[in-house]
Amino acid sequence: MLAACSHDITAPTAAGTYVLIALNGSPPPCFVDSVGLNSATSAGDWVYSDVITVRTDSTWSEVELDSLFTPAGGRIGKAYTGNGTWSANGGAVTFDVGTGGPIPGAIGGDSLSLTTAQGRWVYRRERGL
């Protein structure tokens, strides 16, 4: 995990667009088994991309592109979107996803990491050229 910063992360310093660079240590595309997924409709999932936008008004949104494996052996392309609010305390961050419960993580510099049932997601903030 990222080390906590010596100062609080604030909305203006955390705001930006974060792109997935690793899931459980592997760069995209990366495979996630059915842990935390609906096993009736998915036997696993290839995550091709995930982008989270963190805003100064303490809201966030996400677009994730996946390919699901069905229990019958087929594949289904899927785009997930999400949004909610976020808060930070020092280098610790929490993303509120509503009914799915909060997602804990760490934020600092240009890095964001989140921990879910599928594992550790690591993102890098995009910077303008």
N, C-alpha and C positions, 0 to 999 in steps of 0.2 A: 504494500500500500504506500501511498504517497505520505511523506512526512508532513505533519501539520506546520503551517506557516507561523511565524512569530507574531503576525497580526491577523485580525479578522478579515476574511474574504468578504467583500461587499459586492452588491449587485453590479456597479459599474466595472469593477475589476474582473468579475467572473463572466460578464456578458460576452456572448460570442457564439460561433458555430463550431461544434466539436464533432470530429469524424472518427469513427471506430478504426483503431489501428490493431487491436488484438482482443481476442476472446479466449480466455484460459490460456494465454500465451501464444496463440496461433493467429497470424494475420488473416483477414478475410480473403477468400471465402473460408469459413470455418464451420465445422460440424458441431451441432448440439444434439445430444440424445433426447429422448422423450421426457426426461426429468423436468417437471414443471409445465409440460405441454399437455394438451388433451390427448391422451393415448388412444382414444377411440377414433380420432381423426388424423393423428400424426405419429409416425414411428421415429421421427427425427427431423432435423431441420438444418439446412445449409444457410448460414447468414452471409449474404453478399455485401451488404452495406448497412450502416446505421449512422444517422446524422441527428444530433441533438442541438437545438438552438436554445440558448439560455438568454433570457431577456432581463433588462434592468428593473422591470416591474415585478420581479420574482415569479415570473411564469416561464414555462418551457414548453417546447413541442419537439416531436420526434417523427422521423420517417425511416422505417427499416424495411429492406428488401430481402426476402427469403425464398427458399425453395423447400417445401415440405414433402417428406416421404410419407405416403399413406400406408396403413397396415397391409393393404393389398399389393404394395410394391410400386404404385404409381407416384408421380410427382406433381405438385401443384405450386405454381408461382404465387407468392403472396406479398402484399405490401401492408405493413402495419403502420398505423399512425397513433400517436399518443400525445397527451398534453396534461398539464397540471401546474402546480406551484412548486417552488424550491426554497430552501433556506440553508444558510451556512452558519457554522459556529467555528471560528478559527479555520482550519483546513478541512474540517468535516462538513459534508454536504448531505442533505436529504431531499430526495425528489418524491413529492406526493403524487401518486398515480390514481388516487380515488379508491375504488373497490379493491385494487390489487395490493393495497398497503404501501407504506413508505419504502423507498429504495435507498439504502445508505451508501455513502461513498466518500471520496476525498477529492479535493480540488486545489490546485495551486499552479501558478505560472500558466503554462499552456496545456496542462494535463487535467483530465477528469477520469476517475475510475469509479465504477459502480459495481455492487455485488448483488446478484440475483440468484434465484434457484438454479439457473443455468451456468452460473460461475461469475468470474471477474471480467468485466468489460472495461477496456482502456481506450480512451479517446484523446485526440490531440486537437487543440484549437487551431482553426484555419486563420491565417494572417493574410491581409491584403498585400498585393505586390507593390 
